[in-house]
Amino acid sequence: MITLRLNPTLEKTVQKTADAFGISKSELVRESILKYLETLKKPSAWELGADLFGQHSSLDGNRSKNRKDLIRQKIQKRSS
């Protein structure tokens, strides 16, 4: 069990929100803490793929910007 002290303004906001959802203040605080903790556990896309980024570099830093030109060149080579 945890005792939590809130400033009066925040306590009123918690009470109004709990009333709006038809739940107790304790349930609102409990659910809010759970949701917050879930966001802390989830790694970002960057964190998930950090070990993969840069592994197979094309050595062409503008590859995505020049993609149309690269495709055009490949088509021209095939038709030659």
C-alpha positions as CSV (number, residue, x, y, z in Angstrom):
1,M,0.0,0.0,0.0
2,I,1.2,3.5,-0.8
3,T,0.0,6.8,0.6
4,L,0.2,9.5,-2.0
5,R,0.0,13.2,-1.2
6,L,-1.1,15.6,-4.0
7,N,-1.5,19.3,-4.0
8,P,-5.1,20.5,-3.8
9,T,-5.3,21.5,-7.4
10,L,-4.1,18.1,-8.7
11,E,-6.3,16.2,-6.2
12,K,-9.4,18.1,-7.5
13,T,-8.4,17.3,-11.1
14,V,-7.9,13.6,-10.2
15,Q,-11.3,13.5,-8.5
16,K,-13.1,15.2,-11.4
17,T,-11.4,12.8,-13.9
18,A,-12.3,9.8,-11.8
19,D,-15.9,11.0,-11.5
20,A,-16.1,11.5,-15.3
21,F,-14.9,7.9,-15.9
22,G,-17.1,6.5,-13.1
23,I,-14.1,5.0,-11.2
24,S,-12.4,5.7,-7.9
25,K,-9.4,8.0,-7.5
26,S,-7.4,5.0,-6.5
27,E,-8.3,3.2,-9.7
28,L,-7.5,6.2,-11.8
29,V,-4.1,6.6,-10.2
30,R,-3.4,2.9,-10.4
31,E,-4.3,2.8,-14.2
32,S,-2.3,6.0,-14.8
33,I,0.8,4.6,-13.2
34,L,0.5,1.3,-15.2
35,K,0.1,3.2,-18.5
36,Y,3.1,5.3,-17.6
37,L,5.3,2.4,-16.7
38,E,4.3,0.6,-20.0
39,T,5.7,3.6,-21.9
40,L,9.0,3.4,-20.1
41,K,9.4,-0.3,-21.0
42,K,9.0,0.1,-24.7
43,P,12.2,0.7,-26.6
44,S,12.1,3.1,-29.6
45,A,12.4,1.9,-33.2
46,W,16.0,3.2,-33.1
47,E,16.9,1.3,-30.0
48,L,15.4,-1.9,-31.5
49,G,17.4,-1.7,-34.7
50,A,20.6,0.1,-33.4
51,D,22.7,-3.0,-34.0
52,L,21.5,-3.2,-37.6
53,F,21.8,0.4,-38.8
54,G,24.9,1.0,-41.0
55,Q,25.7,-2.7,-41.3
56,H,25.3,-2.9,-45.0
57,S,26.1,0.6,-46.2
58,S,26.0,1.3,-49.9
59,L,28.6,4.1,-49.5
60,D,26.2,6.4,-51.2
61,G,24.8,8.8,-48.7
62,N,22.3,10.2,-51.2
63,R,20.9,6.9,-52.4
64,S,17.3,7.7,-51.3
65,K,17.4,11.2,-52.8
66,N,18.9,10.0,-56.1
67,R,16.7,6.8,-56.4
68,K,14.9,8.0,-59.6
69,D,18.2,8.8,-61.3
70,L,19.7,5.4,-60.3
71,I,16.7,3.5,-61.6
72,R,16.8,5.5,-64.9
73,Q,20.5,4.7,-65.3
74,K,19.9,0.9,-64.7
75,I,17.1,0.9,-67.3
76,Q,19.3,2.7,-69.8
77,K,22.1,0.2,-69.3
78,R,19.7,-2.7,-69.9
79,S,18.3,-1.2,-73.0
80,S,21.8,-0.5,-74.4
